[in-house]
Amino acid sequence: MKKISLYFENGLFLEAKSFGAEGTAVGEIVFNTSLTGYQEIVTDPSYAGQFVTFTMPEIGNVGCNAQDMESKGAHCKGIIVRSYQGRPSNFRSEESLDTLLKRENVLGITQIDTRFLTKMLRNEGAMMMVASTEVHDEAELKKILENAPRIEEINYIEQVSTKEPYVHTQSRYDARTFEYRKPQTTKKIIALDFGVKRNILNELTYAGMEVTVVPNDMPADEIIAKFEAKEIDGVFLSNGPGDPLILKEEQEKIKQLIAAKVPMFGICLGHQLLSISHGYDTYKLKFGHHGGNHPVKNSITGAVEITAQNHNYNVPDNITEVAEVTHINLFDNTIEGLKYNDTPVMSVQHHPEASPGPHESAYIFTAFREML
């Protein structure tokens, strides 16, 4: 393993060992508390522009495979782990995490105190950092970091969104056959791709919706025309990376869809964009929610669900002026779900598709189909 040097915007300078790709990368560092599913996290487009610190100390032990990819590639800047296991042992493993990271040009950082880094982020908040296998001078790394754009300044969805429309042809994974089911659908929707996870599409089709995934720049008038012609029954707004406040074109498009009374369902970034498009700007959390163990209360039924989370931004409390709160995060009482008052629109901040994480919120996809 080669030496890799890290410099953080709070002035901390560290050295560790590298695996995966080599080079220099700048991004925002966050931590994820999931106990399993590192491949799904690495290939989740929502992590574009970020370094992911895993609180689970042993990473790499079950390898990687094509079935568990959440997108066509990996989108994070790098991952930081306490102990990397380079010899995977699992009957489904097809390659090592090291091989995947090398192919996708993602830095791997190991032999470092991830508990210390997690406590630092918890106390000081998410921050920018630079990591390099090429540059080891602290002053030079500081200069690289200071001259790089911040994550809030970059439109990452232009990088992760599909370039051509396609129909999703898989459904929920069957653990008995080790294959994905075939969809059986009764409704048709468009999924606006801001960085969608494959398992979200699987759950939408499993709930009975034929899903056509379209680029993020598909014009609103084309979508409205399809809805008015009854070619589609509604629109799904996907998860995705970065700060929703900079996505001005997407906000304007969603405003037009709201005005046209197009039924919509948003997850994570889609949830945030719906809030902004209704006139309620999002704000940034101190260190975000990233993990698979977050308790969320369903305000309608009173049930508590353990959920998967991955976001740094949140909708404001005063959105209750135009929407009913359907879900609340029990860690910090932030809003996790909304049903808008005067439009056929619903959204959640957490990830009901999990992958990785618990499946207790999967009923939300059925609720969307029923709303259609």
DOBADO-63556 format. One record per residue (C-alpha): residue number from 1; x, y, z. Coordinates in steps of 0.05 Angstrom, whole numbers, plus 5000, padded with zeros to 4 digits. Layout:
N
[pt NUM; [X; Y; Z]]
...
end
This chain:
372
[pt 1; [5000; 5000; 5000]]
[pt 2; [5024; 5070; 4982]]
[pt 3; [5025; 5129; 5029]]
[pt 4; [4967; 5177; 5023]]
[pt 5; [4964; 5246; 5054]]
[pt 6; [4901; 5281; 5077]]
[pt 7; [4889; 5355; 5092]]
[pt 8; [4823; 5381; 5121]]
[pt 9; [4796; 5451; 5119]]
[pt 10; [4800; 5456; 5195]]
[pt 11; [4876; 5451; 5187]]
[pt 12; [4885; 5377; 5205]]
[pt 13; [4939; 5340; 5167]]
[pt 14; [4943; 5264; 5169]]
[pt 15; [4979; 5207; 5134]]
[pt 16; [4950; 5138; 5120]]
[pt 17; [4955; 5081; 5070]]
[pt 18; [4919; 5077; 5004]]
[pt 19; [4883; 5024; 4963]]
[pt 20; [4839; 5032; 4902]]
[pt 21; [4857; 5088; 4854]]
[pt 22; [4916; 5133; 4860]]
[pt 23; [4918; 5208; 4849]]
[pt 24; [4892; 5272; 4882]]
[pt 25; [4819; 5288; 4898]]
[pt 26; [4781; 5343; 4933]]
[pt 27; [4713; 5332; 4964]]
[pt 28; [4668; 5338; 5025]]
[pt 29; [4678; 5288; 5080]]
[pt 30; [4618; 5255; 5114]]
[pt 31; [4609; 5192; 5157]]
[pt 32; [4563; 5133; 5146]]
[pt 33; [4541; 5088; 5204]]
[pt 34; [4514; 5029; 5162]]
[pt 35; [4539; 4961; 5185]]
[pt 36; [4533; 4929; 5115]]
[pt 37; [4526; 4950; 5043]]
[pt 38; [4591; 4986; 5028]]
[pt 39; [4586; 4970; 4953]]
[pt 40; [4516; 5000; 4949]]
[pt 41; [4541; 5062; 4985]]
[pt 42; [4602; 5069; 4940]]
[pt 43; [4559; 5064; 4877]]
[pt 44; [4503; 5110; 4902]]
[pt 45; [4505; 5173; 4858]]
[pt 46; [4482; 5216; 4917]]
[pt 47; [4554; 5211; 4944]]
[pt 48; [4583; 5246; 4883]]
[pt 49; [4634; 5297; 4907]]
[pt 50; [4643; 5266; 4976]]
[pt 51; [4692; 5224; 5016]]
[pt 52; [4653; 5172; 5057]]
[pt 53; [4681; 5152; 5125]]
[pt 54; [4655; 5084; 5146]]
[pt 55; [4644; 5075; 5221]]
[pt 56; [4641; 5000; 5210]]
[pt 57; [4715; 4982; 5220]]
[pt 58; [4722; 4922; 5173]]
[pt 59; [4708; 4939; 5100]]
[pt 60; [4719; 4895; 5039]]
[pt 61; [4708; 4827; 5070]]
[pt 62; [4650; 4806; 5025]]
[pt 63; [4677; 4833; 4960]]
[pt 64; [4634; 4864; 4904]]
[pt 65; [4589; 4838; 4849]]
[pt 66; [4549; 4865; 4790]]
[pt 67; [4481; 4852; 4822]]
[pt 68; [4495; 4898; 4881]]
[pt 69; [4513; 4959; 4839]]
[pt 70; [4466; 5018; 4852]]
[pt 71; [4487; 5052; 4788]]
[pt 72; [4533; 5039; 4729]]
[pt 73; [4594; 5062; 4768]]
[pt 74; [4622; 5095; 4831]]
[pt 75; [4613; 5169; 4842]]
[pt 76; [4644; 5188; 4909]]
[pt 77; [4713; 5219; 4911]]
[pt 78; [4739; 5168; 4960]]
[pt 79; [4725; 5123; 5019]]
[pt 80; [4759; 5122; 5088]]
[pt 81; [4761; 5057; 5127]]
[pt 82; [4795; 5033; 5191]]
[pt 83; [4815; 4965; 5163]]
[pt 84; [4811; 4944; 5090]]
[pt 85; [4803; 4870; 5077]]
[pt 86; [4834; 4854; 5009]]
[pt 87; [4815; 4779; 5008]]
[pt 88; [4739; 4776; 5003]]
[pt 89; [4702; 4713; 5025]]
[pt 90; [4631; 4708; 4999]]
[pt 91; [4598; 4661; 4948]]
[pt 92; [4569; 4721; 4911]]
[pt 93; [4635; 4759; 4906]]
[pt 94; [4661; 4772; 4836]]
[pt 95; [4717; 4822; 4851]]
[pt 96; [4749; 4859; 4908]]
[pt 97; [4731; 4929; 4930]]
[pt 98; [4802; 4949; 4911]]
[pt 99; [4789; 4927; 4839]]
[pt 100; [4723; 4965; 4836]]
[pt 101; [4754; 5029; 4863]]
[pt 102; [4813; 5025; 4814]]
[pt 103; [4765; 5017; 4755]]
[pt 104; [4722; 5075; 4778]]
[pt 105; [4780; 5121; 4796]]
[pt 106; [4759; 5126; 4869]]
[pt 107; [4811; 5135; 4925]]
[pt 108; [4813; 5084; 4982]]
[pt 109; [4843; 5107; 5049]]
[pt 110; [4857; 5058; 5105]]
[pt 111; [4898; 5047; 5169]]
[pt 112; [4869; 5111; 5199]]
[pt 113; [4828; 5125; 5261]]
[pt 114; [4757; 5130; 5233]]
[pt 115; [4728; 5138; 5303]]
[pt 116; [4769; 5202; 5312]]
[pt 117; [4746; 5228; 5244]]
[pt 118; [4673; 5213; 5260]]
[pt 119; [4677; 5250; 5326]]
[pt 120; [4711; 5308; 5291]]
[pt 121; [4654; 5313; 5240]]
[pt 122; [4602; 5305; 5294]]
[pt 123; [4632; 5363; 5333]]
[pt 124; [4654; 5409; 5276]]
[pt 125; [4608; 5389; 5219]]
[pt 126; [4619; 5364; 5149]]
[pt 127; [4678; 5397; 5116]]
[pt 128; [4720; 5397; 5053]]
[pt 129; [4784; 5357; 5048]]
[pt 130; [4838; 5336; 4998]]
[pt 131; [4872; 5269; 4994]]
[pt 132; [4932; 5251; 4951]]
[pt 133; [4980; 5194; 4936]]
[pt 134; [5022; 5244; 4896]]
[pt 135; [5028; 5306; 4940]]
[pt 136; [5051; 5299; 5012]]
[pt 137; [5071; 5370; 5030]]
[pt 138; [5020; 5400; 5078]]
[pt 139; [5026; 5471; 5050]]
[pt 140; [5016; 5446; 4979]]
[pt 141; [4954; 5406; 4999]]
[pt 142; [4926; 5466; 5034]]
[pt 143; [4935; 5507; 4971]]
[pt 144; [4900; 5454; 4929]]
[pt 145; [4841; 5453; 4976]]
[pt 146; [4835; 5529; 4980]]
[pt 147; [4834; 5535; 4904]]
[pt 148; [4783; 5480; 4892]]
[pt 149; [4708; 5494; 4887]]
[pt 150; [4664; 5474; 4945]]
[pt 151; [4612; 5420; 4937]]
[pt 152; [4557; 5474; 4941]]
[pt 153; [4584; 5505; 4878]]
[pt 154; [4583; 5444; 4833]]
[pt 155; [4523; 5416; 4795]]
[pt 156; [4537; 5342; 4803]]
[pt 157; [4471; 5318; 4775]]
[pt 158; [4494; 5338; 4705]]
[pt 159; [4548; 5285; 4714]]
[pt 160; [4506; 5229; 4743]]
[pt 161; [4440; 5235; 4705]]
[pt 162; [4426; 5189; 4647]]
[pt 163; [4438; 5218; 4578]]
[pt 164; [4384; 5178; 4543]]
[pt 165; [4315; 5155; 4566]]
[pt 166; [4306; 5081; 4582]]
[pt 167; [4252; 5035; 4611]]
[pt 168; [4273; 5000; 4675]]
[pt 169; [4264; 4925; 4666]]
[pt 170; [4278; 4896; 4735]]
[pt 171; [4238; 4891; 4799]]
[pt 172; [4254; 4872; 4871]]
[pt 173; [4312; 4824; 4884]]
[pt 174; [4291; 4752; 4902]]
[pt 175; [4337; 4723; 4955]]
[pt 176; [4311; 4652; 4939]]
[pt 177; [4332; 4653; 4866]]
[pt 178; [4388; 4705; 4871]]
[pt 179; [4357; 4742; 4813]]
[pt 180; [4316; 4805; 4802]]
[pt 181; [4242; 4794; 4790]]
[pt 182; [4207; 4817; 4726]]
[pt 183; [4160; 4877; 4734]]
[pt 184; [4084; 4869; 4734]]
[pt 185; [4056; 4939; 4725]]
[pt 186; [3989; 4975; 4720]]
[pt 187; [4012; 5048; 4720]]
[pt 188; [4063; 5087; 4680]]
[pt 189; [4109; 5141; 4707]]
[pt 190; [4170; 5182; 4687]]
[pt 191; [4229; 5183; 4734]]
[pt 192; [4269; 5247; 4729]]
[pt 193; [4341; 5223; 4740]]
[pt 194; [4381; 5267; 4787]]
[pt 195; [4425; 5208; 4806]]
[pt 196; [4374; 5153; 4818]]
[pt 197; [4392; 5088; 4855]]
[pt 198; [4374; 5024; 4819]]
[pt 199; [4337; 4996; 4879]]
[pt 200; [4290; 5056; 4879]]
[pt 201; [4271; 5037; 4808]]
[pt 202; [4264; 4964; 4830]]
[pt 203; [4216; 4983; 4885]]
[pt 204; [4175; 5028; 4840]]
[pt 205; [4165; 4972; 4790]]
[pt 206; [4151; 4922; 4846]]
[pt 207; [4095; 4968; 4870]]
[pt 208; [4064; 4964; 4801]]
[pt 209; [4092; 5022; 4761]]
[pt 210; [4126; 5019; 4693]]
[pt 211; [4184; 5067; 4699]]
[pt 212; [4215; 5106; 4642]]
[pt 213; [4279; 5140; 4667]]
[pt 214; [4293; 5206; 4633]]
[pt 215; [4350; 5257; 4636]]
[pt 216; [4346; 5313; 4687]]
[pt 217; [4339; 5365; 4631]]
[pt 218; [4275; 5337; 4600]]
[pt 219; [4231; 5398; 4589]]
[pt 220; [4170; 5407; 4633]]
[pt 221; [4123; 5418; 4574]]
[pt 222; [4141; 5350; 4546]]
[pt 223; [4125; 5317; 4612]]
[pt 224; [4060; 5355; 4619]]
[pt 225; [4040; 5337; 4548]]
[pt 226; [4051; 5263; 4563]]
[pt 227; [4009; 5269; 4627]]
[pt 228; [3952; 5306; 4592]]
[pt 229; [3953; 5254; 4536]]
[pt 230; [3948; 5199; 4590]]
[pt 231; [4014; 5169; 4567]]
[pt 232; [4038; 5172; 4639]]
[pt 233; [4003; 5174; 4706]]
[pt 234; [4055; 5213; 4746]]
[pt 235; [4127; 5233; 4758]]
[pt 236; [4180; 5209; 4806]]
[pt 237; [4235; 5258; 4828]]
[pt 238; [4298; 5219; 4847]]
[pt 239; [4352; 5224; 4898]]
[pt 240; [4418; 5257; 4878]]
[pt 241; [4481; 5294; 4900]]
[pt 242; [4497; 5365; 4920]]
[pt 243; [4461; 5427; 4944]]
[pt 244; [4389; 5431; 4918]]
[pt 245; [4389; 5508; 4921]]
[pt 246; [4435; 5513; 4861]]
[pt 247; [4389; 5472; 4816]]
[pt 248; [4350; 5530; 4788]]
[pt 249; [4327; 5497; 4723]]
[pt 250; [4301; 5436; 4761]]
[pt 251; [4264; 5481; 4810]]
[pt 252; [4230; 5519; 4753]]
[pt 253; [4211; 5453; 4719]]
[pt 254; [4180; 5425; 4782]]
[pt 255; [4140; 5490; 4792]]
[pt 256; [4109; 5479; 4724]]
[pt 257; [4092; 5407; 4740]]
[pt 258; [4060; 5429; 4806]]
[pt 259; [4018; 5482; 4769]]
[pt 260; [3996; 5429; 4720]]
[pt 261; [3973; 5384; 4778]]
[pt 262; [4018; 5327; 4756]]
[pt 263; [4021; 5274; 4812]]
[pt 264; [4091; 5270; 4839]]
[pt 265; [4132; 5231; 4890]]
[pt 266; [4202; 5253; 4912]]
[pt 267; [4257; 5218; 4951]]
[pt 268; [4315; 5256; 4984]]
[pt 269; [4338; 5308; 4933]]
[pt 270; [4270; 5303; 4900]]
[pt 271; [4238; 5316; 4968]]
[pt 272; [4282; 5377; 4977]]
[pt 273; [4268; 5405; 4907]]
[pt 274; [4193; 5399; 4919]]
[pt 275; [4201; 5441; 4982]]
[pt 276; [4241; 5495; 4946]]
[pt 277; [4192; 5494; 4887]]
[pt 278; [4135; 5508; 4936]]
[pt 279; [4174; 5569; 4962]]
[pt 280; [4209; 5538; 5023]]
[pt 281; [4285; 5537; 5017]]
[pt 282; [4326; 5480; 5046]]
[pt 283; [4382; 5488; 5097]]
[pt 284; [4445; 5448; 5110]]
[pt 285; [4450; 5402; 5170]]
[pt 286; [4513; 5403; 5213]]
[pt 287; [4539; 5334; 5192]]
[pt 288; [4479; 5304; 5156]]
[pt 289; [4444; 5237; 5163]]
[pt 290; [4481; 5179; 5132]]
[pt 291; [4468; 5108; 5155]]
[pt 292; [4419; 5051; 5162]]
[pt 293; [4394; 5057; 5234]]
[pt 294; [4354; 5122; 5239]]
[pt 295; [4287; 5119; 5275]]
[pt 296; [4231; 5155; 5238]]
[pt 297; [4160; 5163; 5265]]
[pt 298; [4101; 5158; 5218]]
[pt 299; [4058; 5216; 5241]]
[pt 300; [3995; 5185; 5211]]
[pt 301; [3999; 5115; 5241]]
[pt 302; [4045; 5129; 5301]]
[pt 303; [4090; 5071; 5280]]
[pt 304; [4166; 5079; 5287]]
[pt 305; [4207; 5055; 5227]]
[pt 306; [4282; 5043; 5225]]
[pt 307; [4305; 5076; 5161]]
[pt 308; [4363; 5086; 5114]]
[pt 309; [4388; 5158; 5106]]
[pt 310; [4435; 5197; 5062]]
[pt 311; [4429; 5272; 5061]]
[pt 312; [4463; 5336; 5084]]
[pt 313; [4404; 5383; 5070]]
[pt 314; [4335; 5388; 5101]]
[pt 315; [4268; 5423; 5089]]
[pt 316; [4247; 5479; 5137]]
[pt 317; [4196; 5471; 5193]]
[pt 318; [4150; 5525; 5165]]
[pt 319; [4133; 5482; 5105]]
[pt 320; [4074; 5460; 5148]]
[pt 321; [4041; 5522; 5119]]
[pt 322; [4029; 5483; 5054]]
[pt 323; [4039; 5410; 5072]]
[pt 324; [4023; 5357; 5124]]
[pt 325; [4083; 5326; 5158]]
[pt 326; [4078; 5250; 5150]]
[pt 327; [4145; 5229; 5180]]
[pt 328; [4192; 5257; 5234]]
[pt 329; [4264; 5238; 5249]]
[pt 330; [4268; 5217; 5322]]
[pt 331; [4343; 5232; 5327]]
[pt 332; [4334; 5308; 5317]]
[pt 333; [4259; 5319; 5301]]
[pt 334; [4274; 5342; 5230]]
[pt 335; [4220; 5332; 5177]]
[pt 336; [4225; 5265; 5140]]
[pt 337; [4161; 5263; 5099]]
[pt 338; [4108; 5309; 5070]]
[pt 339; [4040; 5306; 5035]]
[pt 340; [4024; 5373; 5002]]
[pt 341; [3955; 5403; 5015]]
[pt 342; [3931; 5429; 4948]]
[pt 343; [3969; 5385; 4899]]
[pt 344; [3976; 5309; 4888]]
[pt 345; [4047; 5310; 4914]]
[pt 346; [4083; 5269; 4968]]
[pt 347; [4156; 5261; 4987]]
[pt 348; [4203; 5231; 5038]]
[pt 349; [4273; 5251; 5060]]
[pt 350; [4296; 5181; 5080]]
[pt 351; [4307; 5122; 5032]]
[pt 352; [4249; 5073; 5034]]
[pt 353; [4285; 5029; 4983]]
[pt 354; [4343; 5018; 5032]]
[pt 355; [4399; 4980; 4997]]
[pt 356; [4432; 4980; 5045]]
[pt 357; [4386; 4985; 5105]]
[pt 358; [4320; 4961; 5134]]
[pt 359; [4258; 4952; 5091]]
[pt 360; [4205; 4979; 5139]]
[pt 361; [4188; 5039; 5096]]
[pt 362; [4178; 5002; 5030]]
[pt 363; [4102; 5012; 5036]]
[pt 364; [4114; 5084; 5013]]
[pt 365; [4122; 5061; 4941]]
[pt 366; [4054; 5028; 4945]]
[pt 367; [4025; 5092; 4974]]
[pt 368; [4050; 5130; 4913]]
[pt 369; [4018; 5080; 4865]]
[pt 370; [3952; 5085; 4904]]
[pt 371; [3956; 5161; 4899]]
[pt 372; [3962; 5154; 4823]]
end
